[in-house]
Amino acid sequence: MTKGLSSGIIFIIIVFNLSVFSPATASLSPQETLNQQDALMAANKAIGVDIGNHTLIDQDGNSFNIKEFIGKPFVISLIYTSCGHICPTITMNLGNAVKEAGKDFGSKFNIITIGFDIENDTPQRMKEYGQNFTDDFKNWRFATADKDTIEKLARGLGFYYKKTQGGFDHLNVVTVIDAKGKIYRHIYGIDFKPKEILGPVYQAARRDSDYKKPPALEATSIIERIKLFCYKYDESTGTYKPDYQFLTRTAVEAITIFTIIIFMWGKEIKSFFLRRFGHQG
């Protein structure tokens, strides 16, 4: 096999592995990546914990305490406004859940989107960001806070974030808080459907909230990593089920990469196998 063919296939394999096995985090680099298992375990341990007493500043510059939202469920989403794709996608999908909920939004639950980039996420920036997704700032607050408050809130939620050269690494997750102010569910990823938000929200409104924690998935081998990112937690059964959307996307990527290999190096591959096996017998 020629050197060019070998290098090309190695490059394709690297690209494939990066696309398939990258965790549910944003802007990760090999040097600054989070330990995905530790991050997920920290988030998992937060289930059932009280949200705490935190003072935030909303998009209009008004201070409020997060405990003001206790009495009905609410959703917390931590973002940073200069995020180019991941955070806006998460917020857009929250907006889709709001549209799906209709009159239930506000009457049965609220949302707080919090900017954790303390240097740039000012109330004005949060308002400009929020205006892209809603005009109902009464029931969907866009807030910020000082460094200590953001760090304590994030730690309490089990939310990982870390400043990097190009922005932030962070866990892609939104969190449902129940009517008692306890962390009820985490919804991971960016491409979630309205029912994935509304289901836990309506469950959290019940008095019999069970704070059921998803069983931990180990991620110490390639096979276990595949399990981690090919399966989604099903709250109704308490088990992990195949994430068909992820599996379909992965299959399409694999077919695309295979097609590229055949198109670019098909003749070399055929020649290699003919030289190696064609004259045996």
N, C-alpha and C positions, 0 to 999 in steps of 0.2 A: 504494500500500500504506500502510495507516495506521501511525502511529507506534507504537501498541501492538503491532501484529502484528510490525513490524520488531524491536522490542525483545525481544519474546518469542522469536522465532526465533533472534536473536543469543544470547540466554541459553541456549537449548537447545543450540546449536552449541558454546558454551563448555563446558557440562556434558559433552557427548559427547566433546569433545577431551580433557578432563581424565580421563575414565574410560578412554578407549581408549589414550591415549598416555602415561599416567603410568608411570614406570619401576618396576622391581622393587625399590622402596625403600619405607620406611615414613615416614608423617607429613611429606611434603615440602611446603614452602611456596615461592612464587615467589622470595622473597628469600633463602632459606636452602637451596635445593635443591642437591644435588650435581650435578656434571657426570657424567651417566650413562655417557658413553663413556669418560671418564678412569677412573671407578670400575671398570668392567668390564675395561678394559685393565690396570689395576693387579692385579686379581684374576687375570687371564689370565697375567700375567708371573710370578706366584707358583708356577705349576705346575712341579713338578720341584725346587723349592727345599726345603732341609732345614727342618723345623719349628722347630728351634732348641732352646735349653736354657732352659726357663721353670719356675719354681717357683710352684705354685698352692696354694690352700687349699680343701679339699673341704667338703661340706655338714656334716660333723661337726667341722670345725675342724682337720683334720689336713693338714699340708703334704705335698705330693708333687711330684715332677718329671714333667713331661709326657713325658719320655723313658722313663719307666717303662712306658709303653704300647707302646713299640717291640718288635717281635717278631711282631705280627700287626696287621692294619689297624685303624684306629679313626676315628671320625667326630667332628669338632669342630663345634659349633654355638654361635655367640655371640648372646646375647639380653640383654634387661634385664627384670627381674622385674615392673616396673610397667607394662610394655607391655600394652595392653588386648586386642589381637586378633592382630596379626601374629606375635609371638613365641610365644604359646601354640599357634597353629595350626601353626607350624613344628615345635614340640616334640611336639605331638600326632601329626603325620605321621611323625616319627622313632619315636614309640611304635608306630605301625602297622607300621613296618618291623621293629621288634623282634619284634612278634607274628608277623609273616610269617616271620621268620628262625627262630623256635623255638629249638631247642637250639644252633643255630649262634651265637646271641648269647652272648657270653662266651667260648665256645670258639674262635670264629673271628674275632670283632671286638668292640670296645667302643665306647662313646660318652662324650664329655666335653661337657657343656653349660656354657658359661662366661658369667657375668654381667659385662658391661662397664660397668655403672653403679656406679662405685667408691664413690659416696656412699651408696647404698642397698642394693646387692646383697651383703649380708653372708652368711656361711655359713648362718645361721639362715634368712634369706630364701630362699637357694638351696634349702635343704632343703624348706621349705614349698612352694616352687614345684615342685620335683621330685616331691614326693609326689602331685601331681595326675596324674603320668604313669607312675610306676614305683615299685616297692618294692625293686628290685634296685640298690642304690647301690654294690654291688661292681663291677658291670660297666658301670653308667651313672653316672658321677660328675657332680655339679653343683658347680661350683667358682667361685671368685673369686680376685682377686689385687690387688696394689697398682697404682697408676696407671702406673708405668713398665713393669711387666710386661705389663699389658693393652695398652698402646700398642704395645710392641714385638711382642707376639704378633699383634695385629691388623694391624700394618704388614707383618709377615712373611707373613701369610695373604692380604694384599691385600684386607683387609676394611675397608670405609669405615663410620665412624660419626661423628656430630656431635651435640652437645647442642643442643637447641632449647628454646623456651619451654614447649612441651607434652610434651617427652620427648626422643627422639633420632630423627634421620634415620639410617638404616643400610641397607646392602645386604642384601637377603633371600637368604641363601645358607647352605648347610651344606657342609662340606669333608671329603673323604675323604683320610686320611693312610695311606700304604702301610706295609708291615711294616718298611721301612727307615727310616721317619721322614720321608719326603719327601711333599710335597703332591702328591696324585695327581689329584683331580678336584674341581671345584666344581659343586654342584647348585643352580641358581638358582630363586627363586620361593618360594611358600609351599604350593602345592597339589600337591606331588609325591607320586607313588605309591611303595609299598614297593620295587618293582623298580628305580625310578630311584636308590634308595640302595643296594640290595643288589647290583645289577649292578656298579657301580664298586667296591664293597667286595670282592666275590669276585675281580674282575679284579686289584685291588691286591694280593691275596694271592699272586699268581703272581710268580715271580722275574723274569719278562720284562717288568715294568712299563715302559711306553714313554713315560709322561709326555706324551702327545700333547696339544698345546694346540689348543683350538678356533680356527679362523681368525677373525681380528678382523672384526667388522662395523662399518663406518663408520655414523655416525648424524648426518650433516650436513644432511639434507633430510627432508621429510615422508615421502617414499617410502622412504627408507632407515630411518627410525624405524619405519615399518610393518613392514619386513623384520625389524628387530631384535626386535620384540615379538610378531610373528606366527609366528616360526620358533624351533624348539628344536634344540639341537645333538644329533646322533645319533652316539654314540661308535663304533658298529659300522661306520659308513660314513665318518666324519670329515667329514660335511656337515651343513648345516642343513635340517631338514624342517619342513613346516607344523605349527604348534601348533594342532591342530583344536579343542582345548578352549578356547583363547583366541579363536579365530575364531568358534566357536559362541556364546560369551558376548558377543562384540562384535556379532554379527548380531542376537542377541536384544535387546541394548541399542539398536541402531539401529532395529529394528522398533518397540520400545516408544516411543522418542522420536518416530518418525514418526507413530505412532498418537496420541500426545498432541497433536502439532501439528495433525493433522486434526480431532481432537475439540474442541480449544479454539479453533482459528482457521479451521476448514474453510469456513465461510460467507464469511469475509473473503478467503480465498485464492481461492475461486470467483468472488467479486465482482470481485476485482482482475483476474483473467485475462479475465473477460467485458468489463470496461471497456477493457482494453488490447488484446485481440485479437478480441472478439466482434463489433465493428462494422466490421472491416476487410474489404475485398473489392471 
